[in-house]
Amino acid sequence: KASNGDCQAMSIVISDELVKASGLSEEDLFQEFILMLYAREKLSLGKASRLLDITQLAFQALLAEYDLHIHYDVEDLDTDMASLYTLANISS
C-alpha cells in the first residue's frame, strides 16, 4: 500500500496467465472488477464511474448492458427529496 495525502493506493498483480484465461483485455478486466464491486454494493455509482473515468450516465448505460441495476433505495429518495425541497426554498 502507498499513501498519497488523503488517498491510499494498493497495487494488485494479476498474472498474464489469468488475463489470457479471462479472454479480456486489461482494461476490460478492470471494468469487470469495478462492475463486480458495484454489483456487490461496495462502490457507489459516482465512485465506480470516476474509477472507470466515464460519466455517471455512461456508467448507467454500462450497467444496462450487463443487466445490472442502479442502487437506489428509500434513504436515497429521502435525501434527494430533501435536497430538492432545500433548492426550491432557496430559489423562491
Phi, psi and omega in degrees: 000146176232148180244135178227086184069237179276349185256132175253151179231145176225131178268139176241128179262123177245123185296151176302325180300317179292318179299314179295318181296329180288335183075011182249154172286166178301319180296316179293324177295319176297317178299316178299320179297314179296317178298321179296316179295321177295314181299328179273007179061036176264342177231143173281166177300316180297314181295316180299316180293323177295318180297326178274355180058046176227165178288161177297325178295319178294323178294321177298321177295321178296319176302317180297320178301326182264007181057038175257153185250152177289136176279113181209112183243186183299321179297319176297317178298315179300317179297314179297318179296319178296319178296315179297319178298316179297315180296321179296321179288328179290319183280351181276000000 
